[in-house]
Amino acid sequence: MYFESRSQAGAILADKVLEKYRYENCAVVSIGEGGVLVGEQIAVKLHCVLMMLLSEGIEIPGESLSIGAMSQSGQFTYNSQFSDGEIHEYTSEFHGYLEEKKREAHQKMNRLLGDGGIIDKDMLKDRVVILASDGFGDDLSVLDVALSFLKSVRIEKLVIAVPFCGVAAVDKLHMTVDEMHILDVKENFMGLNHYYEDNTLPSKEETIAKINQVILNWR
């Protein structure tokens, strides 16, 4: 399945959750700017708040592999695809490099948090949280950090809404969320942008404006 844009994919997902959750106490939490384009459509249809969870992945030097990701709370979550032995090996070899990258990631997110409109844990308590993303591929580090972040919040239910997932992501979601809305499962993941005709993403400023103004766009 291919999509014209992230917004179009979000509109399809919004129609799927509308009947069940329109009158529920919901909050949409989006992962990254692409996730906001998906989540915006859901939040508008459900008349609920839209938030973005900031995270920064950290790659292993010389390899296109993410060892993990840091959330806006400063918590680092290792990529669940690695074994304990592999994590120990990488952290031992690249300890100084990884610690510096963690500091840089935390500082970057703190600057963005100063702009407001990102996420408020208190507003998630006792709600149905719909976690929206523009897709999960082979790298599960961003999904891992989102799930880890939400573990610290007392929520009623965790629902995933995503246009497509790789097989490993689906397997993980089966074990960690209460309900899944996935439009397509990709056995051979080709990269996020491959599945969208329009890959234009909003700037950080535009993203924050969308979050802050979503209630005005209810229809």
LUMLOVEX-451907 format. One line per field, with one value per atom (N, C-alpha, C, O, CB): atom name; x, y, z. Coordinates in pm, whole numbers, m for minus. Glycine has a CB too. Example, Ala and Ser with C-alpha at 12.3 -4.5 7.8 and 13.67 -1.06 7.14 Angstrom:
atome <- N	CA	C	O	CB	N	CA	C	O	CB
c1 <- 1319	1230	1320	1424	1131	1285	1367	1290	1341	1408
c2 <- m569	m450	m330	m332	m447	m225	m106	3	114	m60
c3 <- 780	780	780	846	905	708	714	787	804	572
//
This chain:
atome <- N	CA	C	O	CB	N	CA	C	O	CB	N	CA	C	O	CB	N	CA	C	O	CB	N	CA	C	O	CB	N	CA	C	O	CB	N	CA	C	O	CB	N	CA	C	O	CB	N	CA	C	O	CB	N	CA	C	O	CB	N	CA	C	O	CB	N	CA	C	O	CB	N	CA	C	O	CB	N	CA	C	O	CB	N	CA	C	O	CB	N	CA	C	O	CB	N	CA	C	O	CB	N	CA	C	O	CB	N	CA	C	O	CB	N	CA	C	O	CB	N	CA	C	O	CB	N	CA	C	O	CB	N	CA	C	O	CB	N	CA	C	O	CB	N	CA	C	O	CB	N	CA	C	O	CB	N	CA	C	O	CB	N	CA	C	O	CB	N	CA	C	O	CB	N	CA	C	O	CB	N	CA	C	O	CB	N	CA	C	O	CB	N	CA	C	O	CB	N	CA	C	O	CB	N	CA	C	O	CB	N	CA	C	O	CB	N	CA	C	O	CB	N	CA	C	O	CB	N	CA	C	O	CB	N	CA	C	O	CB	N	CA	C	O	CB	N	CA	C	O	CB	N	CA	C	O	CB	N	CA	C	O	CB	N	CA	C	O	CB	N	CA	C	O	CB	N	CA	C	O	CB	N	CA	C	O	CB	N	CA	C	O	CB	N	CA	C	O	CB	N	CA	C	O	CB	N	CA	C	O	CB	N	CA	C	O	CB	N	CA	C	O	CB	N	CA	C	O	CB	N	CA	C	O	CB	N	CA	C	O	CB	N	CA	C	O	CB	N	CA	C	O	CB	N	CA	C	O	CB	N	CA	C	O	CB	N	CA	C	O	CB	N	CA	C	O	CB	N	CA	C	O	CB	N	CA	C	O	CB	N	CA	C	O	CB	N	CA	C	O	CB	N	CA	C	O	CB	N	CA	C	O	CB	N	CA	C	O	CB	N	CA	C	O	CB	N	CA	C	O	CB	N	CA	C	O	CB	N	CA	C	O	CB	N	CA	C	O	CB	N	CA	C	O	CB	N	CA	C	O	CB	N	CA	C	O	CB	N	CA	C	O	CB	N	CA	C	O	CB	N	CA	C	O	CB	N	CA	C	O	CB	N	CA	C	O	CB	N	CA	C	O	CB	N	CA	C	O	CB	N	CA	C	O	CB	N	CA	C	O	CB	N	CA	C	O	CB	N	CA	C	O	CB	N	CA	C	O	CB	N	CA	C	O	CB	N	CA	C	O	CB	N	CA	C	O	CB	N	CA	C	O	CB	N	CA	C	O	CB	N	CA	C	O	CB	N	CA	C	O	CB	N	CA	C	O	CB	N	CA	C	O	CB	N	CA	C	O	CB	N	CA	C	O	CB	N	CA	C	O	CB	N	CA	C	O	CB	N	CA	C	O	CB	N	CA	C	O	CB	N	CA	C	O	CB	N	CA	C	O	CB	N	CA	C	O	CB	N	CA	C	O	CB	N	CA	C	O	CB	N	CA	C	O	CB	N	CA	C	O	CB	N	CA	C	O	CB	N	CA	C	O	CB	N	CA	C	O	CB	N	CA	C	O	CB	N	CA	C	O	CB	N	CA	C	O	CB	N	CA	C	O	CB	N	CA	C	O	CB	N	CA	C	O	CB	N	CA	C	O	CB	N	CA	C	O	CB	N	CA	C	O	CB	N	CA	C	O	CB	N	CA	C	O	CB	N	CA	C	O	CB	N	CA	C	O	CB	N	CA	C	O	CB	N	CA	C	O	CB	N	CA	C	O	CB	N	CA	C	O	CB	N	CA	C	O	CB	N	CA	C	O	CB	N	CA	C	O	CB	N	CA	C	O	CB	N	CA	C	O	CB	N	CA	C	O	CB	N	CA	C	O	CB	N	CA	C	O	CB	N	CA	C	O	CB	N	CA	C	O	CB	N	CA	C	O	CB	N	CA	C	O	CB	N	CA	C	O	CB	N	CA	C	O	CB	N	CA	C	O	CB	N	CA	C	O	CB	N	CA	C	O	CB	N	CA	C	O	CB	N	CA	C	O	CB	N	CA	C	O	CB	N	CA	C	O	CB	N	CA	C	O	CB	N	CA	C	O	CB	N	CA	C	O	CB	N	CA	C	O	CB	N	CA	C	O	CB	N	CA	C	O	CB	N	CA	C	O	CB	N	CA	C	O	CB	N	CA	C	O	CB	N	CA	C	O	CB	N	CA	C	O	CB	N	CA	C	O	CB	N	CA	C	O	CB	N	CA	C	O	CB	N	CA	C	O	CB	N	CA	C	O	CB	N	CA	C	O	CB	N	CA	C	O	CB	N	CA	C	O	CB	N	CA	C	O	CB	N	CA	C	O	CB	N	CA	C	O	CB	N	CA	C	O	CB	N	CA	C	O	CB	N	CA	C	O	CB	N	CA	C	O	CB	N	CA	C	O	CB	N	CA	C	O	CB	N	CA	C	O	CB	N	CA	C	O	CB	N	CA	C	O	CB	N	CA	C	O	CB	N	CA	C	O	CB	N	CA	C	O	CB	N	CA	C	O	CB	N	CA	C	O	CB	N	CA	C	O	CB	N	CA	C	O	CB	N	CA	C	O	CB	N	CA	C	O	CB	N	CA	C	O	CB	N	CA	C	O	CB	N	CA	C	O	CB	N	CA	C	O	CB	N	CA	C	O	CB	N	CA	C	O	CB	N	CA	C	O	CB	N	CA	C	O	CB	N	CA	C	O	CB	N	CA	C	O	CB	N	CA	C	O	CB	N	CA	C	O	CB	N	CA	C	O	CB	N	CA	C	O	CB	N	CA	C	O	CB	N	CA	C	O	CB	N	CA	C	O	CB	N	CA	C	O	CB	N	CA	C	O	CB	N	CA	C	O	CB	N	CA	C	O	CB	N	CA	C	O	CB	N	CA	C	O	CB	N	CA	C	O	CB	N	CA	C	O	CB	N	CA	C	O	CB
c1 <- 84	0	88	185	m95	52	124	25	m96	193	80	m4	41	159	m1	m56	m22	65	160	m149	32	103	77	m8	60	148	125	m13	m79	234	m56	m187	m298	m396	m206	m282	m384	m390	m498	m354	m273	m270	m335	m407	m124	m310	m370	m521	m591	m315	m573	m718	m783	m893	m749	m716	m768	m772	m870	m681	m665	m661	m765	m827	m522	m785	m885	m1023	m1099	m885	m1057	m1187	m1201	m1312	m1207	m1090	m1095	m1119	m1180	m968	m1069	m1084	m1202	m1237	m956	m1261	m1363	m1482	m1519	m1412	m1541	m1663	m1640	m1723	m1720	m1529	m1502	m1458	m1490	m1396	m1384	m1319	m1366	m1308	m1172	m1467	m1508	m1551	m1525	m1622	m1617	m1669	m1589	m1634	m1816	m1470	m1383	m1287	m1268	m1305	m1229	m1131	m994	m919	m1126	m963	m844	m739	m768	m884	m618	m507	m424	m396	m420	m386	m300	m156	m127	m348	m68	74	144	141	134	206	274	423	482	241	485	629	689	673	669	758	826	733	610	907	793	716	625	510	810	676	592	473	363	673	495	386	282	164	440	324	229	134	15	303	184	97	m8	m122	180	30	m65	m160	m282	9	m102	m180	m275	m380	m89	m238	m324	m462	m564	m260	m464	m592	m678	m800	m568	m616	m689	m741	m857	m598	m656	m695	m810	m900	m575	m807	m914	m1047	m1150	m879	m1044	m1167	m1221	m1343	m1142	m1132	m1175	m1195	m1239	m1073	m1163	m1174	m1093	m1144	m1323	m968	m884	m749	m717	m864	m672	m543	m444	m454	m487	m348	m240	m107	m84	m247	m22	110	216	187	116	341	452	554	598	516	592	700	832	853	676	920	1051	1142	1142	1113	1219	1322	1434	1414	1264	1552	1669	1743	1790	1763	1751	1825	1975	2021	1782	2051	2197	2255	2232	2253	2328	2382	2520	2596	2389	2549	2682	2777	2744	2679	2895	2988	3022	3056	3116	3012	3050	2946	2968	3175	2833	2729	2594	2572	2725	2507	2374	2278	2170	2320	2322	2244	2228	2325	2309	2108	2082	2096	2029	1942	2183	2199	2085	2061	2332	2015	1903	1859	1901	1940	1773	1721	1693	1667	1593	1698	1671	1540	1512	1786	1458	1333	1355	1463	1227	1253	1265	1283	1326	1143	1251	1271	1415	1450	1179	1499	1639	1665	1778	1683	1563	1579	1628	1572	1446	1734	1789	1741	1751	1944	1690	1639	1717	1723	1487	1776	1853	1762	1649	1943	1810	1738	1715	1811	1816	1589	1556	1599	1593	1407	1643	1691	1828	1870	1695	1900	2033	2025	1942	2126	2110	2118	2197	2263	2185	2189	2266	2415	2488	2237	2459	2601	2644	2752	2630	2561	2593	2595	2682	2493	2498	2494	2619	2678	2368	2658	2779	2903	2988	2799	2911	3026	3032	3139	3018	2919	2918	2944	3018	2784	2882	2900	3042	3093	2800	3104	3243	3337	3429	3285	3314	3402	3383	3479	3377	3259	3228	3174	3096	3128	3216	3159	3163	3060	3232	3279	3294	3211	3146	3438	3212	3136	2987	2918	3166	2936	2794	2747	2638	2762	2828	2790	2782	2694	2890	2875	2872	2747	2684	2999	2713	2595	2467	2372	2590	2465	2349	2332	2221	2363	2444	2438	2388	2303	2577	2440	2398	2249	2177	2481	2202	2061	1972	1868	2035	2013	1933	1929	1824	1988	2042	2046	1959	1890	2191	1963	1883	1734	1660	1913	1691	1550	1507	1395	1521	1597	1564	1540	1452	1677	1616	1594	1457	1387	1705	1419	1289	1174	1069	1281	1196	1092	1060	949	1134	1159	1137	1036	982	1267	1009	910	767	672	938	750	617	548	600	532	429	346	390	348	340	475	525	443	360	671	463	390	381	471	457	272	248	196	85	146	277	238	107	26	348	85	m38	m162	m268	m35	m150	m264	m290	m391	m243	m198	m216	m278	m329	m83	m274	m321	m466	m553	m304	m490	m625	m696	m819	m709	m621	m681	m647	m553	m632	m726	m688	m583	m612	m813	m463	m356	m343	m320	m221	m357	m337	m200	m176	m449	m110	27	34	13	126	64	63	204	284	m26	233	362	339	235	462	438	426	483	492	497	522	569	682	764	612	685	795	860	793	745	990	1061	1143	1097	1149	1267	1353	1418	1452	1460	1435	1496	1386	1302	1574	1388	1282	1316	1240	1250	1428	1472	1374	1350	1609	1315	1220	1092	1036	1187	1047	931	962	878	888	1081	1121	1116	1065	1261	1169	1174	1034	1006	1264	946	808	735	666	731	749	683	740	666	699	871	933	884	857	1086	872	825	682	652	830	596	457	435	332	374	533	522	516	459	639	575	580	452	441	698	355	230	114	106	205	26	m92	m199	m269	m147	m210	m308	m412	m389	m239	m527	m635	m607	m627	m768	m561	m537	m438	m434	m671	m355	m260	m299	m300	m114	m329	m371	m265	m220	m513	m227	m129	m204	m291	m19	m167	m226	m111	m44	m329	m88	29	m4	m70	154	42	11	72	7	59	196	261	370	425	320	398	501	578	526	437	703	777	731	662	928	768	722	770	693	771	896	949	875	852	1097	835	760	623	577	746	557	425	434	349	365	536	556	572	516	678	648	669	540	508	781	467	343	238	161	287	235	141	160	64	159	284	315	304	304	455	295	310	193	184	432	104	m8	m140	m147	m3	m245	m377	m455	m538	m459	m426	m503	m418	m345	m638	m428	m347	m435	m529	m246	m401	m461	m344	m283	m553	m315	m203	m259	m324	m90	m235	m295	m223	m285	m297	m93	m18	105	169	22	138	259	358	325	226	479	581	682	752	653	689	787	928	1025	751	938	1068	1060	1025	1108	1094	1080	1179	1298	1097	1130	1212	1249	1308	1139	1215	1240	1111	1028	1346	1096	970	928	814	983	1019	983	937	868	1101	975	940	788	739	1004	716	573	484	361	536	545	468	510	630	488	412	444	499	596	319	438	480	551	490	358	679	757	794	893	883	713	737	700	588	658	795	770	771	846	876	688	686	812	876	563	848	959	919	803	1001	1016	984	880	787	1112	898	806	666	568	857	657	527	461	339	543	544	492	430	320	604	502	451	324	233	558	318	198	79	m33	222	101	m5	m59	m180	45	32	m8	m90	m195	115	m43	m111	m245	m333	m22	m259	m380	m480	m583	m342	m452	m537	m682	m771	m483	m709	m847	m925	m1045	m851	m856	m922	m961	m1045	m832	m898	m926	m1028	m1053	m799	m1089	m1188	m1300	m1345	m1245	m1342	m1453	m1543	m1642	m1400
c2 <- m119	0	125	135	0	220	346	460	444	364	575	687	814	832	707	902	1032	1113	1178	1110	1108	1187	1129	1040	1336	1178	1136	1182	1112	1192	1298	1348	1258	1232	1491	1212	1123	992	940	1094	938	815	838	752	766	955	988	997	956	1118	1050	1061	923	903	1140	828	690	629	564	603	649	597	663	598	616	794	867	807	794	1015	771	711	575	537	695	504	372	378	288	297	484	493	581	585	546	652	753	696	749	819	590	539	493	517	425	427	370	475	464	264	577	667	812	897	663	841	981	1044	1162	990	966	1023	975	989	985	920	875	988	1084	748	973	1070	1034	956	1072	1090	1050	1160	1278	1011	1119	1209	1142	1022	1243	1218	1165	1208	1326	1215	1110	1136	1095	978	1059	1191	1165	1155	1222	1274	1070	1054	1131	1092	903	1239	1317	1397	1388	1226	1476	1564	1486	1525	1653	1376	1295	1237	1228	1182	1197	1146	1251	1219	1089	1377	1485	1500	1525	1618	1485	1495	1385	1406	1489	1266	1156	1182	1174	1021	1215	1232	1350	1349	1246	1454	1572	1534	1584	1677	1446	1406	1331	1348	1317	1251	1175	1268	1256	1066	1359	1451	1541	1569	1535	1587	1674	1598	1652	1726	1474	1396	1361	1359	1267	1334	1293	1410	1392	1198	1531	1650	1633	1654	1679	1595	1573	1642	1693	1423	1642	1710	1632	1510	1728	1704	1648	1688	1805	1696	1591	1618	1547	1454	1573	1593	1526	1482	1559	1619	1357	1304	1323	1269	1155	1400	1421	1303	1253	1553	1261	1159	1180	1233	1015	1138	1149	1016	969	1263	955	830	856	960	754	759	769	649	534	776	677	571	525	601	617	400	344	399	396	187	448	507	410	294	551	460	381	282	210	309	276	182	255	347	62	214	276	203	160	274	190	121	211	272	m13	221	300	211	108	365	249	172	197	119	204	309	343	485	548	324	534	669	729	658	669	862	935	1010	1073	1032	1005	1078	1216	1246	1003	1300	1437	1444	1548	1514	1335	1333	1303	1306	1231	1274	1243	1095	1056	1317	1013	868	807	832	802	727	660	516	446	667	473	337	267	316	336	153	79	10	m29	m25	m3	m70	m217	m291	m60	m257	m392	m500	m619	m402	m461	m561	m614	m719	m502	m543	m588	m673	m647	m468	m773	m854	m778	m679	m992	m824	m761	m765	m671	m831	m874	m888	m787	m729	m1027	m767	m670	m528	m449	m680	m496	m363	m340	m232	m347	m439	m426	m404	m322	m553	m475	m462	m323	m261	m567	m273	m140	m30	64	m116	m41	64	65	170	47	m49	m55	8	82	m200	m21	28	176	247	m51	225	363	446	538	364	414	478	631	696	430	687	833	897	999	870	838	889	888	987	807	777	763	859	915	621	877	970	1113	1189	961	1150	1284	1303	1408	1310	1201	1209	1217	1284	1087	1149	1157	1298	1351	1057	1359	1497	1592	1678	1543	1576	1662	1644	1742	1631	1520	1493	1557	1615	1342	1547	1604	1755	1816	1561	1817	1963	2010	2111	2010	1937	1973	1969	2060	1879	1863	1851	1955	2004	1711	1988	2092	2227	2302	2106	2256	2381	2380	2482	2402	2267	2256	2263	2319	2127	2204	2205	2347	2376	2120	2434	2573	2643	2747	2648	2586	2646	2608	2666	2604	2513	2471	2382	2357	2591	2333	2256	2114	2053	2324	2058	1925	1818	1753	1915	1798	1693	1726	1787	1556	1684	1708	1577	1534	1827	1514	1385	1394	1301	1332	1506	1521	1514	1470	1652	1559	1557	1419	1397	1657	1326	1189	1096	990	1132	1136	1047	1007	1090	1115	877	819	839	833	879	864	878	758	683	1008	742	652	726	831	610	673	736	666	545	732	745	693	737	856	745	641	668	664	559	567	778	790	808	884	907	740	752	743	696	643	790	776	643	621	891	556	422	373	451	422	242	177	75	m12	110	88	m5	m104	m160	69	m126	m224	m172	m251	m268	m42	18	47	134	148	m24	m12	83	91	m146	154	235	347	375	295	412	520	464	526	596	349	284	244	262	159	191	152	270	257	91	384	499	554	601	610	548	595	506	556	596	375	282	296	289	138	316	334	461	461	337	568	696	682	733	805	615	604	508	514	558	421	332	409	362	236	527	607	686	758	701	672	747	649	546	834	681	596	630	730	616	545	568	457	349	576	484	385	276	158	451	317	221	281	403	183	194	240	180	59	202	270	230	280	394	288	197	238	264	187	128	374	409	444	546	527	362	380	327	225	307	397	351	215	132	454	193	65	34	122	68	m95	m144	m257	m330	m190	m272	m392	m506	m483	m369	m627	m745	m742	m774	m874	m704	m700	m601	m626	m666	m487	m386	m439	m416	m257	m508	m565	m666	m668	m631	m750	m850	m782	m828	m938	m674	m603	m537	m541	m498	m476	m407	m505	m470	m332	m625	m726	m749	m778	m858	m736	m766	m644	m659	m822	m523	m402	m305	m218	m330	m315	m220	m294	m416	m139	m219	m279	m299	m388	m194	m215	m221	m164	m67	m142	m225	m180	m146	m218	m288	m34	3	26	133	132	m75	m72	m102	m204	m177	m12	m27	m128	m188	106	m149	m241	m290	m213	m173	m417	m475	m504	m572	m606	m451	m464	m573	m562	m329	m676	m781	m736	m773	m909	m658	m605	m453	m390	m658	m395	m251	m175	m205	m215	m73	1	141	218	11	176	312	392	375	382	480	555	628	616	653	703	790	713	768	877	588	507	492	476	370	498	467	591	579	388	708	833	906	921	924	952	1032	1169	1218	1050	1229	1360	1340	1297	1458	1372	1354	1487	1496	1276	1591	1720	1715	1678	1831	1751	1753	1897	1980	1670	1926	2062	2091	1999	2083	2219	2258	2239	2213	2406	2250	2240	2345	2317	2256	2466	2575	2546	2568	2708	2496	2462	2347	2345	2425	2252	2138	2184	2143	2036	2269	2320	2401	2395	2405	2478	2556	2463	2492	2647	2352	2256	2200	2187	2142	2167	2111	2211	2177	2067	2333	2435	2479	2526	2555	2464	2515	2405	2434	2590	2282	2173	2187	2149	2039	2240	2255	2352	2335	2304	2453	2551	2491	2545	2671	2376	2314	2202	2134	2260	2182	2076	2097	2208	2072	1985	1994	1871	1860	2008
c3 <- 0	0	0	75	123	m87	m95	m67	m82	m235	m25	14	m57	m86	166	m83	m143	m48	m90	m180	80	179	317	333	173	416	554	602	679	647	556	595	541	610	544	417	361	439	466	212	475	554	690	741	572	749	877	869	962	928	758	740	733	784	612	668	662	801	839	568	877	1014	1103	1188	1073	1083	1161	1142	1238	1123	1019	991	1061	1100	840	1077	1139	1289	1346	1110	1354	1500	1542	1660	1562	1447	1480	1556	1661	1353	1506	1567	1710	1798	1484	1735	1867	1969	2087	1856	1923	2018	2012	2079	1997	1934	1918	2050	2075	1818	2134	2260	2381	2495	2277	2357	2465	2504	2430	2424	2621	2670	2612	2671	2827	2497	2421	2416	2436	2280	2387	2354	2246	2254	2481	2146	2040	2067	2080	1899	2074	2091	1962	1923	2215	1896	1769	1788	1873	1668	1707	1710	1594	1478	1703	1624	1521	1433	1444	1437	1344	1257	1163	1141	1177	1108	1020	1094	1039	958	1219	1300	1331	1346	1428	1342	1367	1248	1268	1394	1127	1010	1009	966	881	1057	1070	1187	1173	1090	1302	1424	1420	1485	1539	1344	1332	1279	1327	1239	1181	1122	1223	1225	999	1306	1407	1517	1559	1468	1563	1670	1627	1707	1713	1504	1453	1451	1491	1312	1404	1396	1535	1555	1316	1630	1764	1859	1972	1822	1811	1896	2025	2135	1930	2010	2127	2110	2003	2152	2216	2212	2126	2111	2354	2072	1992	2056	2085	1843	2078	2135	2052	1978	2284	2066	1999	2101	2186	1895	2091	2174	2101	1992	2208	2161	2103	2137	2250	2153	2040	2065	1965	1856	2053	2004	1917	1917	2020	1964	1799	1787	1784	1738	1662	1834	1835	1762	1801	1982	1657	1573	1620	1679	1429	1591	1617	1511	1392	1615	1550	1453	1340	1363	1523	1217	1101	1055	957	1129	1122	1085	1084	1162	1183	995	987	1080	1041	842	1203	1305	1426	1472	1345	1477	1596	1718	1729	1591	1811	1933	2029	2121	1999	2008	2095	2070	1973	2241	2157	2141	2277	2375	2054	2282	2406	2394	2291	2438	2500	2502	2559	2611	2583	2550	2598	2749	2800	2558	2820	2965	3003	3121	3028	2903	2930	2950	2981	3051	2931	2948	2818	2711	2992	2827	2709	2707	2808	2706	2594	2579	2469	2356	2547	2502	2402	2301	2334	2470	2180	2073	2112	2136	1938	2119	2165	2067	2099	2190	1949	1853	1889	1839	1714	1977	2018	2144	2231	2041	2152	2273	2379	2349	2243	2504	2612	2582	2612	2745	2523	2489	2384	2395	2440	2282	2177	2233	2198	2062	2319	2379	2464	2458	2465	2541	2625	2536	2569	2713	2427	2336	2275	2272	2224	2227	2166	2267	2240	2097	2385	2485	2541	2580	2599	2545	2591	2488	2524	2618	2362	2255	2228	2200	2127	2238	2199	2316	2295	2085	2436	2555	2548	2565	2678	2524	2521	2413	2436	2503	2295	2182	2213	2189	2055	2264	2290	2400	2390	2329	2504	2611	2559	2599	2727	2471	2413	2326	2329	2331	2249	2163	2246	2208	2069	2360	2449	2502	2507	2566	2541	2592	2484	2511	2641	2361	2251	2222	2198	2124	2224	2197	2303	2271	2190	2429	2538	2528	2548	2675	2496	2482	2366	2377	2462	2256	2139	2173	2137	2021	2242	2276	2379	2374	2329	2470	2569	2501	2543	2672	2397	2323	2256	2256	2217	2199	2133	2233	2205	2053	2351	2453	2498	2542	2571	2487	2526	2438	2477	2522	2319	2229	2265	2212	2086	2354	2397	2296	2187	2423	2335	2243	2219	2121	2116	2306	2279	2350	2286	2320	2480	2550	2697	2755	2529	2757	2899	2958	2927	2922	3044	3100	3177	3175	3191	3246	3325	3238	3283	3402	3113	3022	2963	2895	2911	2989	2938	3041	3006	2893	3168	3275	3255	3227	3410	3271	3267	3134	3127	3377	3029	2896	2809	2836	2828	2704	2595	2512	2454	2507	2507	2430	2296	2289	2508	2190	2054	2008	1985	1956	1994	1952	1800	1740	2016	1740	1593	1539	1595	1548	1431	1364	1214	1169	1411	1138	992	943	822	922	1035	997	1084	1132	854	1104	1177	1085	1030	1308	1068	982	1060	1160	887	1014	1078	1205	1294	981	1216	1335	1437	1415	1298	1547	1646	1760	1857	1702	1751	1864	1898	2016	1835	1796	1823	1885	1976	1692	1838	1899	2043	2131	1817	2066	2202	2298	2409	2201	2255	2345	2371	2481	2287	2272	2292	2392	2482	2158	2377	2469	2610	2708	2420	2619	2750	2817	2937	2736	2741	2795	2849	2957	2687	2776	2815	2932	2999	2698	2958	3074	3205	3303	3077	3205	3328	3352	3450	3324	3261	3272	3295	3228	3145	3387	3412	3309	3321	3558	3208	3103	3104	3159	2964	3044	3040	2939	2966	3009	2822	2713	2616	2597	2640	2554	2452	2318	2300	2490	2225	2090	1992	2002	2055	1899	1796	1666	1626	1776	1599	1470	1377	1396	1481	1277	1190	1050	1037	1250	947	811	776	711	712	819	789	890	956	648	901	994	929	844	1128	971	939	1029	1128	954	994	1068	1213	1304	1000	1237	1373	1460	1578	1370	1401	1476	1514	1626	1394	1422	1451	1564	1653	1325	1560	1666	1802	1902	1635	1805	1931	1978	2097	1915	1887	1923	1977	2067	1803	1923	1972	2121	2193	1895	2168	2308	2399	2521	2318	2341	2424	2420	2507	2383	2324	2316	2328	2311	2182	2357	2376	2246	2236	2470	2148	2024	1911	1930	2037	1794	1681	1561	1527	1642	1497	1369	1273	1272	1381	1192	1099	960	939	1139	867	734	647	558	664	671	587	662	734	454	645	705	593	496	786	606	502	540	641	478	460	487	450	516	411	346	303	304	204	160	418	437	352	352	584	278	182	229	153	51	353	402	401	312	318	500	516	390	346	628	333	220	97	11	183	89	m29	m44	m156	m19	64	61	52	57	183	40	27	m100	m128	152	m178	m296	m255	m314	m385	m155	m105	29	127	m89	32	154	219	292	123	193	255	403	438	183	489	632	683	632	707	782	836	915	966	924	926	1011	1158	1188	985	1248	1390	1430	1505	1476	1377	1410	1358	1428	1352	1235	1176	1252	1270	1029	1295	1371	1502	1536	1398	1574	1703	1682	1765	1773	1572	1542	1516	1560	1420	1447	1422	1554	1572	1332	1644	1772	1852	1907	1854	1856	1936	1876	1948	1951	1745	1679	1642	1580	1555	1678	1628	1670	1595	1675	1789	1835	1745	1722	1982	1695	1608	1474	1402	1586	1442	1313	1322	1222	1255	1439	1452	1350	1324	1595	1295	1199	1211	1139	1054
//
